[in-house]
Amino acid sequence: MSFTLRNLKPYGARWTLYTLLVVLSVVFTMSTALSVADFLKILFGEKDTSMPSINLVAQALEGLYAWLIGFGRKEALILFSVIIFVLYSLKNIFGYLAAVQIAVIRTRVVRDLRNRLFSKAMRLPLGYYDRARKGDVMARFSSDMVEYEESVLGSLQSLLSSIISMVLFMAMLVYLNVKLTLFVLMMLPLVALVVAGLARRLKRTSKVVQEMNSRLISLTDETMGGLKVIKAYNAIDFSNRRFRKYNRDYTRRRNAMYRRIDAASPVSEFLSSVIVIGILLFGSWLVMNGDNGLTSELFISYVMLFVLMIPPAKDLTTALSQMRKGRACADRIEAFLDEEEEPWRTVCGEQPTAGQSATAVELRHVNFSYNEGVPVLKDINISVPRGTTLALVGSSGSGKSTIADLICRFYECRDGEIMLDGQRINDMPLAELRSRIGVVAQDTLLFNDTVAANIAFGRPGATRDEIVQAARAAQAHDFISAMSDGYDTNIGEGGGMLSGGQRQRISIARALLRNPELLILDEATSALDTESERMLQITLGEVLKGRSAIVIAHRLSTVANADCIVVLDHGTIVERGTHEELMALGGRYKQMVLLQSLD
């Protein structure tokens, strides 16, 4: 509940207005209930006025009725009907205005939460996504948000309206007759205990249902992404069976949850009926025994007010059940928002300034593990002089890409030091660090947008001349100009309208547009055919001239001209030197070259 209250805090003024409108709506509802019985008794001449009532409400109503009847019985009936119509109209108007206010609050709270969730997703470290299921993350934005809005925010409207209505009705009932109201209050704990028991079980079931829903989303996403493999291995029937099993279990849990939700209303209605019967019996006994102040007319008004209080009481129990159901979603959303972020703007030391170190990047005694006790990097010491190219080679899993991820602080280096231009990267704000590094990855991510927008992704304010200049440097200008709309051509989902080599060159242009101090090429050519690779190597040869760069590659032809080649094996540096030096050494690097030559 505290999570929801924090989200509602910015809209305190609207909540105050909503409360006032609900109060007015309830007041006009009570006015109609208090009017009817007494008026009809006076209208038809059955009211005994020999003993004036000591109840102020009764006295006020009697005075109003006497004034109306002074115009004549028929005229009084018409005037009274007009008054009742006005009262009901005002009640509905204020109820409508209250609903408008709560709708604005609900939609804006959901808008704010979605913005926070998306911003949080951008700020979380990559390590979080390594251990989290994609479907579980997506469920926070989709089903969890829908459930939270409907079950928590939607029920909050009923909850507040019901509480206000019940408080006002109960205050009037206490004023009309204390004894009868105490009798009602003695029976309410029974209702509260039954509803609380249903709500507790509902929260546990709802939490399980939300977790199963996220697993179902993960399974669907995983299956759609691997459809080619599923078809290739004739695993369609297996996939169907697995999905149906998950879906059957999920449906069974949802049915159990809805049974508990649906039980709340009839249970509360049954208990309310029991209380009404008790009021009729006990109240009639009080009237017949001449209880002070409780006339037959006031007793009828009392019963009418209590009957009017039953719907808010039912709404209250239903709202509490729904909020218990939605609490699981709120907990999941809050847990996601409480995840530790990357220290995006945090400075852990003095504010860094641009330096003029002779070394572009340096790793000093770096050790790293993704999982405790399973080292990935062991005592890595690397230095990349300014304006030179360092190549990292080795078998899969040797730690090449991990080094690039640590330099970019996708993962935090906690054992050892990494320096960029003479400054510790852990002392630099992430925004500044990454603005000084350009990355071209193996899996090129392009957006469903124009060529120009994709190149300018890292610099949204770049001019067209700057975009064209970056494309020329990446050897991409010619094929872009040949496209139907040139730089304004939409390249489709994931750049599907382009070849692999073209996508990589646009990715390189995107990196070059930022004019980074350090360029990291992580397996930039591994997914290309021989011809595309050869063309891209020519491009890289031009791009890397005089630029500080780290090139990660499996294909050693890509790194033969690097100023220094570092060979990694199981997270340890086993060799380093130029291509010629390593070939003359006749070690691990030469074996890799000979194997690729045979291939």
C-alpha positions as CSV (number, residue, x, y, z in Angstrom):
1,M,0.0,0.0,0.0
2,S,2.9,2.4,0.7
3,F,4.1,1.9,-2.9
4,T,0.7,3.0,-4.2
5,L,0.5,5.9,-1.8
6,R,3.9,7.2,-3.0
7,N,2.7,7.1,-6.6
8,L,-0.5,8.9,-5.6
9,K,1.3,11.6,-3.6
10,P,1.7,14.1,-6.6
11,Y,-2.0,14.1,-7.1
12,G,-3.0,15.0,-3.5
13,A,-5.1,18.0,-4.7
14,R,-7.2,15.8,-7.0
15,W,-7.7,13.3,-4.3
16,T,-9.0,16.1,-2.0
17,L,-11.4,17.2,-4.7
18,Y,-12.5,13.6,-5.3
19,T,-13.2,13.1,-1.6
20,L,-15.2,16.3,-1.4
21,L,-17.3,15.3,-4.5
22,V,-18.0,11.8,-3.0
23,V,-19.0,13.4,0.3
24,L,-21.5,15.6,-1.5
25,S,-22.9,12.7,-3.5
26,V,-23.4,10.6,-0.3
27,V,-25.0,13.6,1.5
28,F,-27.6,14.0,-1.2
29,T,-28.2,10.2,-1.2
30,M,-28.9,10.3,2.6
31,S,-31.2,13.3,2.1
32,T,-33.6,11.3,-0.1
33,A,-33.6,8.3,2.3
34,L,-34.5,10.6,5.3
35,S,-37.3,12.3,3.4
36,V,-39.7,9.7,2.1
37,A,-41.1,7.9,5.2
38,D,-41.8,11.0,7.3
39,F,-43.3,13.0,4.4
40,L,-45.8,10.3,3.4
41,K,-46.9,9.9,7.1
42,I,-47.6,13.6,7.3
43,L,-49.1,13.8,3.8
44,F,-51.7,11.1,4.5
45,G,-52.5,12.5,8.0
46,E,-51.1,9.6,10.0
47,K,-48.5,11.6,11.8
48,D,-49.1,12.0,15.6
49,T,-47.9,15.5,16.3
50,S,-49.1,15.6,20.0
51,M,-45.6,14.5,21.1
52,P,-42.9,16.5,19.2
53,S,-39.8,14.5,18.4
54,I,-36.6,15.3,20.3
55,N,-34.4,14.2,17.3
56,L,-33.1,17.3,15.6
57,V,-33.2,15.6,12.2
58,A,-36.8,14.6,12.7
59,Q,-37.7,18.1,13.8
60,A,-36.0,19.7,10.8
61,L,-37.8,17.3,8.4
62,E,-41.2,17.9,10.1
63,G,-40.8,21.6,9.7
64,L,-40.0,21.2,6.0
65,Y,-42.9,18.9,5.5
66,A,-45.3,21.2,7.3
67,W,-44.2,24.1,5.1
68,L,-44.8,22.0,2.0
69,I,-48.2,20.7,3.1
70,G,-49.2,24.3,3.7
71,F,-49.5,24.7,0.0
72,G,-52.0,21.8,-0.1
73,R,-51.6,18.1,-0.2
74,K,-51.5,17.8,-4.0
75,E,-49.2,20.7,-4.5
76,A,-47.0,19.4,-1.6
77,L,-46.7,16.1,-3.4
78,I,-45.6,17.8,-6.6
79,L,-43.1,20.0,-4.8
80,F,-41.7,17.0,-2.9
81,S,-41.2,15.1,-6.1
82,V,-39.3,18.0,-7.6
83,I,-37.1,18.1,-4.5
84,I,-36.4,14.4,-4.7
85,F,-35.6,14.7,-8.4
86,V,-33.1,17.6,-7.7
87,L,-31.5,15.6,-4.9
88,Y,-31.0,12.6,-7.1
89,S,-29.7,14.7,-9.9
90,L,-27.2,16.4,-7.7
91,K,-26.1,13.1,-6.3
92,N,-25.5,11.8,-9.8
93,I,-23.7,14.9,-11.0
94,F,-21.3,14.9,-8.0
95,G,-20.8,11.1,-8.5
96,Y,-19.9,11.7,-12.2
97,L,-17.5,14.5,-11.4
98,A,-15.8,12.3,-8.8
99,A,-15.5,9.5,-11.4
100,V,-13.8,11.9,-13.8
101,Q,-11.3,12.9,-11.2
102,I,-10.4,9.4,-10.2
103,A,-10.0,8.4,-13.9
104,V,-7.5,11.2,-14.4
105,I,-5.5,10.1,-11.4
106,R,-5.5,6.4,-12.5
107,T,-4.3,7.1,-16.0
108,R,-1.6,9.6,-14.9
109,V,-0.3,7.2,-12.2
110,V,-0.1,4.4,-14.8
111,R,1.7,6.8,-17.2
112,D,4.2,7.8,-14.5
113,L,4.8,4.2,-13.6
114,R,5.4,3.1,-17.2
115,N,7.9,6.0,-17.6
116,R,9.7,4.9,-14.4
117,L,9.8,1.3,-15.5
118,F,11.2,2.1,-18.9
119,S,13.8,4.4,-17.5
120,K,14.7,1.8,-14.9
121,A,15.1,-0.9,-17.7
122,M,17.6,1.4,-19.4
123,R,19.5,2.0,-16.2
124,L,19.9,-1.6,-15.0
125,P,23.2,-3.3,-15.6
126,L,23.5,-6.0,-18.2
127,G,24.2,-8.5,-15.4
128,Y,20.5,-8.2,-14.3
129,Y,19.3,-9.3,-17.8
130,D,21.8,-12.2,-17.7
131,R,19.9,-13.7,-14.7
132,A,16.4,-12.5,-15.4
133,R,14.0,-14.0,-17.9
134,K,13.0,-11.7,-20.8
135,G,9.4,-12.6,-20.4
136,D,9.5,-11.8,-16.7
137,V,10.8,-8.3,-17.5
138,M,8.2,-7.8,-20.3
139,A,5.4,-8.9,-17.9
140,R,6.2,-5.9,-15.7
141,F,5.3,-3.6,-18.6
142,S,2.2,-5.6,-19.8
143,S,0.2,-7.9,-17.6
144,D,1.6,-6.6,-14.3
145,M,0.7,-3.0,-15.2
146,V,-2.7,-3.9,-16.5
147,E,-3.4,-6.0,-13.3
148,Y,-2.1,-3.2,-11.1
149,E,-4.3,-0.6,-12.7
150,E,-7.4,-2.7,-12.6
151,S,-7.0,-4.4,-9.3
152,V,-5.2,-1.7,-7.2
153,L,-5.9,1.7,-8.7
154,G,-9.4,0.7,-9.8
155,S,-10.2,-0.8,-6.4
156,L,-8.8,2.3,-4.7
157,Q,-11.7,4.3,-6.1
158,S,-14.2,1.9,-4.7
159,L,-12.3,1.7,-1.4
160,L,-12.2,5.4,-0.7
161,S,-15.8,5.9,-2.0
162,S,-17.0,3.0,0.2
163,I,-15.2,4.2,3.3
164,I,-16.6,7.8,3.0
165,S,-20.1,6.4,2.4
166,M,-19.9,4.0,5.3
167,V,-18.5,6.6,7.7
168,L,-21.3,9.2,6.8
169,F,-24.0,6.6,6.9
170,M,-22.8,5.2,10.2
171,A,-22.6,8.7,11.7
172,M,-26.2,9.3,10.7
173,L,-27.2,5.9,12.1
174,V,-25.5,6.6,15.4
175,Y,-27.4,9.9,15.6
176,L,-30.7,8.3,14.8
177,N,-30.4,5.6,17.4
178,V,-27.3,4.6,19.4
179,K,-28.6,1.2,20.7
180,L,-29.5,0.0,17.3
181,T,-26.2,1.1,15.8
182,L,-24.2,-0.6,18.6
183,F,-26.1,-3.8,17.8
184,V,-24.9,-3.4,14.1
185,L,-21.3,-2.7,15.2
186,M,-21.3,-5.9,17.3
187,M,-22.0,-8.0,14.2
188,L,-19.4,-6.2,11.9
189,P,-16.3,-8.0,13.2
190,L,-17.8,-11.3,11.9
191,V,-17.9,-9.9,8.4
192,A,-14.4,-8.4,8.7
193,L,-12.9,-11.8,9.8
194,V,-14.5,-13.7,7.0
195,V,-13.4,-11.2,4.3
196,A,-9.9,-11.0,5.7
197,G,-9.5,-14.7,5.5
198,L,-10.6,-14.7,1.9
199,A,-8.2,-11.8,1.1
200,R,-5.1,-13.5,2.6
201,R,-5.6,-16.6,0.6
202,L,-6.2,-14.5,-2.5
203,K,-2.9,-12.6,-2.2
204,R,-0.9,-15.9,-2.1
205,T,-2.8,-17.3,-5.1
206,S,-2.4,-14.1,-7.1
207,K,1.4,-14.0,-6.6
208,V,1.7,-17.5,-8.0
209,V,-0.5,-16.6,-10.9
210,Q,1.6,-13.6,-11.9
211,E,4.8,-15.6,-11.7
212,M,3.3,-18.3,-13.9
213,N,2.1,-15.7,-16.3
214,S,5.6,-14.3,-16.7
215,R,6.9,-17.8,-17.3
216,L,4.3,-18.3,-20.0
217,I,5.3,-15.1,-21.7
218,S,9.0,-16.2,-21.5
219,L,8.1,-19.5,-23.0
220,T,6.2,-17.9,-25.9
221,D,8.9,-15.4,-26.6
222,E,11.6,-18.2,-26.5
223,T,9.5,-20.4,-28.8
224,M,8.9,-17.7,-31.4
225,G,12.5,-16.7,-31.4
226,G,13.6,-20.3,-31.9
227,L,11.0,-21.3,-34.4
228,K,13.6,-22.2,-37.1
229,V,15.3,-24.6,-34.8
230,I,12.0,-26.1,-33.6
231,K,11.0,-26.8,-37.2
232,A,14.4,-28.2,-38.1
233,Y,14.3,-30.7,-35.3
234,N,10.7,-31.7,-35.8
235,A,10.0,-30.5,-32.2
236,I,6.6,-28.9,-33.0
237,D,4.7,-31.5,-31.0
238,F,7.1,-31.3,-28.1
239,S,6.7,-27.5,-28.0
240,N,3.0,-27.8,-28.2
241,R,2.9,-30.3,-25.3
242,R,5.1,-28.1,-23.2
243,F,3.1,-25.0,-23.9
244,R,-0.2,-26.7,-23.2
245,K,1.1,-28.0,-19.9
246,Y,2.1,-24.6,-18.7
247,N,-1.1,-23.1,-20.0
248,R,-3.2,-25.7,-18.3
249,D,-1.5,-25.1,-14.9
250,Y,-1.8,-21.3,-15.4
251,T,-5.5,-21.6,-16.2
252,R,-6.1,-23.9,-13.1
253,R,-4.5,-21.3,-10.9
254,R,-6.5,-18.4,-12.4
255,N,-9.7,-20.4,-11.8
256,A,-8.8,-20.8,-8.2
257,M,-8.1,-17.1,-7.9
258,Y,-11.4,-16.1,-9.5
259,R,-13.3,-18.5,-7.2
260,R,-12.0,-16.6,-4.2
261,I,-12.7,-13.2,-5.8
262,D,-16.3,-14.2,-6.7
263,A,-16.9,-15.6,-3.2
264,A,-16.2,-12.2,-1.6
265,S,-19.4,-10.5,-2.9
266,P,-22.0,-13.2,-2.1
267,V,-20.4,-13.9,1.3
268,S,-20.6,-10.2,2.3
269,E,-24.1,-10.0,0.9
270,F,-25.3,-13.0,2.9
271,L,-23.8,-11.5,6.1
272,S,-25.4,-8.2,5.3
273,S,-28.8,-9.9,5.0
274,V,-28.3,-11.5,8.4
275,I,-27.6,-8.1,9.9
276,V,-30.7,-6.5,8.2
277,I,-32.9,-9.2,9.7
278,G,-31.3,-8.6,13.1
279,I,-32.0,-4.8,12.7
280,L,-35.6,-5.4,11.8
281,L,-36.2,-7.7,14.8
282,F,-34.3,-5.6,17.4
283,G,-35.4,-2.3,16.0
284,S,-39.1,-3.3,15.9
285,W,-38.7,-4.4,19.6
286,L,-37.3,-1.0,20.5
287,V,-40.2,0.8,18.7
288,M,-42.8,-1.3,20.3
289,N,-41.2,-0.8,23.8
290,G,-41.2,3.0,23.3
291,D,-37.4,3.5,23.0
292,N,-36.7,7.2,23.6
293,G,-36.5,9.0,20.2
294,L,-37.0,6.0,17.9
295,T,-40.4,6.5,16.2
296,S,-41.7,4.2,13.5
297,E,-40.9,6.8,10.9
298,L,-37.3,7.2,12.1
299,F,-37.0,3.4,12.2
300,I,-38.1,3.2,8.6
301,S,-35.5,5.8,7.7
302,Y,-32.9,3.9,9.7
303,V,-33.6,0.7,7.8
304,M,-33.5,2.6,4.4
305,L,-30.1,4.2,5.3
306,F,-28.7,0.8,6.4
307,V,-29.9,-0.8,3.2
308,L,-28.2,2.0,1.2
309,M,-25.0,1.3,3.2
310,I,-25.0,-2.4,2.0
311,P,-23.7,-1.7,-1.6
312,P,-20.7,0.4,-0.3
313,A,-20.0,-2.4,2.2
314,K,-20.0,-4.9,-0.6
315,D,-17.8,-2.7,-2.7
316,L,-15.5,-2.4,0.2
317,T,-15.0,-6.1,0.6
318,T,-14.7,-6.6,-3.2
319,A,-12.1,-3.7,-3.3
320,L,-10.1,-5.2,-0.5
321,S,-10.1,-8.6,-2.3
322,Q,-9.1,-7.0,-5.6
323,M,-6.3,-5.0,-3.9
324,R,-5.0,-8.2,-2.3
325,K,-5.0,-9.8,-5.7
326,G,-3.2,-6.8,-7.2
327,R,-0.7,-6.6,-4.4
328,A,1.4,-9.3,-6.0
329,C,1.7,-7.2,-9.1
330,A,2.6,-4.1,-7.1
331,D,5.3,-6.1,-5.2
332,R,6.8,-7.3,-8.5
333,I,6.8,-3.8,-10.0
334,E,8.3,-2.3,-6.8
335,A,11.0,-5.0,-6.7
336,F,11.9,-4.2,-10.3
337,L,12.1,-0.4,-9.5
338,D,14.3,-1.2,-6.4
339,E,16.9,-3.1,-8.4
340,E,20.4,-1.6,-8.2
341,E,21.1,0.6,-11.1
342,E,24.3,1.4,-12.9
343,P,25.9,4.5,-11.2
344,W,25.0,6.6,-14.3
345,R,25.8,10.0,-12.9
346,T,27.5,9.0,-9.7
347,V,31.1,10.2,-9.4
348,C,33.2,8.1,-7.0
349,G,36.1,10.5,-6.6
350,E,37.2,13.7,-8.2
351,Q,35.3,14.9,-11.3
352,P,37.4,13.6,-14.3
353,T,38.7,16.0,-16.9
354,A,40.0,15.3,-20.4
355,G,43.6,14.1,-20.0
356,Q,46.6,13.7,-22.4
357,S,47.9,10.4,-21.4
358,A,50.2,8.5,-23.8
359,T,48.0,5.4,-23.1
360,A,44.5,5.2,-24.5
361,V,43.4,2.4,-22.3
362,E,45.1,0.2,-19.8
363,L,44.1,-2.8,-17.7
364,R,46.0,-3.5,-14.5
365,H,45.8,-6.8,-12.7
366,V,42.1,-7.3,-13.7
367,N,40.3,-10.3,-12.4
368,F,36.6,-11.0,-13.0
369,S,33.9,-13.6,-12.5
370,Y,30.3,-13.7,-13.5
371,N,29.5,-16.3,-10.9
372,E,31.3,-16.7,-7.6
373,G,34.2,-19.2,-7.8
374,V,34.2,-19.4,-11.6
375,P,36.9,-17.0,-12.8
376,V,36.6,-15.6,-16.4
377,L,39.6,-13.3,-16.4
378,K,42.8,-13.9,-14.4
379,D,45.4,-11.1,-13.7
380,I,44.9,-9.3,-17.1
381,N,47.5,-6.6,-17.8
382,I,47.1,-4.8,-21.2
383,S,48.2,-1.4,-22.4
384,V,46.9,0.3,-25.6
385,P,49.1,3.3,-26.6
386,R,47.2,6.2,-28.1
387,G,46.6,5.9,-31.8
388,T,47.3,2.2,-32.0
389,T,45.2,-0.9,-32.5
390,L,45.2,-3.8,-30.1
391,A,43.7,-7.2,-31.2
392,L,42.3,-9.7,-28.8
393,V,42.1,-13.3,-30.1
394,G,41.4,-16.7,-28.6
395,S,38.9,-19.5,-28.6
396,S,35.3,-19.0,-27.6
397,G,35.0,-18.3,-23.8
398,S,38.5,-17.1,-23.4
399,G,37.3,-13.7,-22.1
400,K,37.7,-11.4,-25.1
401,S,34.2,-9.9,-25.1
402,T,34.3,-9.7,-21.3
403,I,37.3,-7.3,-21.5
404,A,35.3,-5.1,-23.9
405,D,32.3,-5.2,-21.5
406,L,34.4,-4.2,-18.5
407,I,36.0,-1.3,-20.4
408,C,32.4,0.0,-21.2
409,R,31.4,-0.8,-17.6
410,F,28.5,-3.0,-18.8
411,Y,29.9,-5.0,-15.8
412,E,31.8,-3.4,-12.9
413,C,35.5,-4.2,-12.5
414,R,35.9,-4.8,-8.7
415,D,39.3,-6.5,-8.7
416,G,42.0,-4.5,-10.5
417,E,42.0,-1.2,-12.4
418,I,41.0,0.0,-15.8
419,M,42.3,3.3,-17.0
420,L,41.0,5.4,-19.9
421,D,43.3,8.2,-21.0
422,G,45.0,8.1,-17.6
423,Q,41.8,8.1,-15.5
424,R,40.1,5.3,-13.6
425,I,36.9,4.4,-15.3
426,N,35.3,3.7,-11.9
427,D,35.8,7.3,-11.1
428,M,34.0,8.5,-14.2
429,P,30.3,9.1,-14.7
430,L,29.0,6.5,-17.0
431,A,27.5,9.0,-19.4
432,E,30.9,10.6,-19.9
433,L,32.8,7.3,-20.1
434,R,30.5,5.9,-22.8
435,S,30.5,9.1,-24.8
436,R,34.3,8.6,-25.2
437,I,33.9,5.0,-26.5
438,G,32.4,3.8,-29.8
439,V,31.3,0.1,-30.0
440,V,30.6,-2.0,-33.1
441,A,29.3,-5.4,-32.0
442,Q,28.9,-8.7,-33.8
443,D,25.1,-8.5,-33.6
444,T,24.4,-5.2,-35.2
445,L,21.2,-3.6,-33.8
446,L,19.5,-1.2,-36.2
447,F,16.1,0.4,-35.6
448,N,13.1,0.5,-37.8
449,D,13.8,4.0,-39.0
450,T,15.7,5.8,-41.7
451,V,19.4,5.4,-42.5
452,A,20.1,8.9,-41.2
453,A,18.3,8.3,-37.9
454,N,20.2,5.1,-37.3
455,I,23.6,6.7,-38.0
456,A,22.7,9.7,-35.8
457,F,21.4,7.4,-33.0
458,G,24.2,8.3,-30.6
459,R,24.1,12.0,-31.6
460,P,20.5,13.0,-32.2
461,G,21.5,16.6,-33.0
462,A,24.0,15.7,-35.7
463,T,23.7,17.6,-39.0
464,R,23.2,15.9,-42.3
465,D,26.7,16.9,-43.4
466,E,28.1,15.2,-40.3
467,I,26.1,12.1,-41.0
468,V,27.3,11.9,-44.6
469,Q,30.9,12.5,-43.5
470,A,30.6,9.5,-41.0
471,A,29.1,7.4,-43.7
472,R,31.9,8.2,-46.2
473,A,34.5,7.3,-43.5
474,A,32.7,3.9,-43.1
475,Q,32.6,3.4,-46.9
476,A,28.8,3.4,-46.7
477,H,27.9,6.5,-48.6
478,D,27.8,4.9,-52.1
479,F,25.3,2.2,-51.3
480,I,23.2,4.6,-49.2
481,S,23.0,7.1,-52.0
482,A,21.9,4.3,-54.4
483,M,18.9,3.5,-52.2
484,S,15.4,4.7,-53.2
485,D,15.3,7.7,-50.7
486,G,19.0,7.9,-49.9
487,Y,19.6,8.7,-46.3
488,D,15.9,9.0,-45.7
489,T,15.2,5.4,-46.7
490,N,13.5,3.3,-44.0
491,I,15.6,0.1,-43.5
492,G,12.8,-2.0,-41.8
493,E,12.8,-4.0,-38.7
494,G,16.4,-4.7,-37.6
495,G,17.7,-3.4,-40.9
496,G,16.1,-6.2,-42.8
497,M,16.4,-4.4,-46.1
498,L,20.2,-4.4,-45.9
499,S,22.8,-7.0,-46.3
500,G,25.1,-8.0,-43.4
501,G,28.0,-6.0,-44.7
502,Q,25.8,-2.9,-45.2
503,R,24.4,-3.2,-41.7
504,Q,27.9,-3.4,-40.2
505,R,29.1,-0.3,-42.2
506,I,26.1,1.7,-40.9
507,S,27.0,0.5,-37.4
508,I,30.6,1.7,-37.9
509,A,29.3,5.0,-39.2
510,R,27.2,5.4,-36.1
511,A,30.2,4.8,-33.9
512,L,32.4,7.2,-36.0
513,L,29.9,10.0,-35.8
514,R,30.6,10.3,-32.1
515,N,34.3,10.6,-32.9
516,P,35.2,8.4,-29.9
517,E,38.6,8.4,-28.2
518,L,38.5,4.6,-28.2
519,L,36.8,2.4,-30.8
520,I,35.9,-1.2,-29.9
521,L,35.1,-3.7,-32.7
522,D,33.7,-6.9,-31.1
523,E,33.5,-9.7,-33.7
524,A,32.5,-7.1,-36.3
525,T,33.1,-9.5,-39.3
526,S,32.4,-12.9,-37.9
527,A,28.8,-13.1,-39.3
528,L,29.8,-12.1,-42.8
529,D,30.6,-14.1,-45.9
530,T,34.1,-13.9,-47.4
531,E,33.4,-11.2,-49.9
532,S,31.5,-9.0,-47.4
533,E,34.3,-9.6,-44.9
534,R,37.0,-8.5,-47.4
535,M,35.1,-5.3,-48.3
536,L,34.6,-4.5,-44.6
537,Q,38.3,-5.2,-43.9
538,I,39.1,-2.5,-46.4
539,T,36.7,-0.2,-44.6
540,L,38.3,-1.0,-41.2
541,G,41.7,-0.4,-42.5
542,E,40.8,3.2,-43.3
543,V,38.8,3.7,-40.2
544,L,41.5,2.5,-37.8
545,K,44.4,4.6,-39.2
546,G,45.7,6.7,-36.3
547,R,42.8,5.8,-34.1
548,S,42.9,4.1,-30.7
549,A,41.1,0.8,-31.1
550,I,40.5,-2.7,-29.7
551,V,39.6,-5.3,-32.2
552,I,38.1,-8.7,-31.1
553,A,38.1,-11.3,-33.7
554,H,37.9,-15.0,-34.4
555,R,39.0,-14.6,-38.0
556,L,42.7,-13.8,-37.7
557,S,42.9,-12.2,-41.2
558,T,41.0,-9.3,-39.6
559,V,43.8,-8.6,-37.1
560,A,47.0,-9.4,-38.9
561,N,47.8,-5.6,-39.3
562,A,47.2,-4.8,-35.6
563,D,50.0,-3.0,-33.7
564,C,49.7,-5.6,-31.0
565,I,47.9,-9.0,-30.7
566,V,47.0,-10.5,-27.4
567,V,46.2,-14.2,-27.3
568,L,43.8,-15.3,-24.5
569,D,43.2,-18.8,-23.3
570,H,40.7,-19.6,-20.5
571,G,40.9,-16.0,-19.2
572,T,44.7,-15.8,-19.2
573,I,47.1,-14.0,-21.5
574,V,49.3,-16.7,-23.1
575,E,51.0,-14.6,-25.8
576,R,51.4,-11.1,-27.1
577,G,53.2,-9.4,-29.9
578,T,52.8,-8.5,-33.6
579,H,51.6,-11.0,-36.2
580,E,55.2,-11.6,-37.4
581,E,56.5,-12.0,-33.8
582,L,53.8,-14.5,-32.9
583,M,54.2,-16.5,-36.0
584,A,57.9,-16.7,-35.3
585,L,57.2,-17.8,-31.8
586,G,55.4,-20.8,-33.1
587,G,52.9,-21.0,-30.2
588,R,49.2,-20.9,-29.7
589,Y,48.7,-18.0,-32.2
590,K,50.5,-19.9,-35.0
591,Q,48.4,-23.0,-34.4
592,M,45.2,-20.9,-34.8
593,V,46.5,-19.3,-38.0
594,L,47.4,-22.7,-39.5
595,L,44.0,-24.2,-38.5
596,Q,42.2,-21.3,-40.2
597,S,44.4,-21.6,-43.3
598,L,43.4,-25.3,-43.6
599,D,39.8,-24.3,-43.2
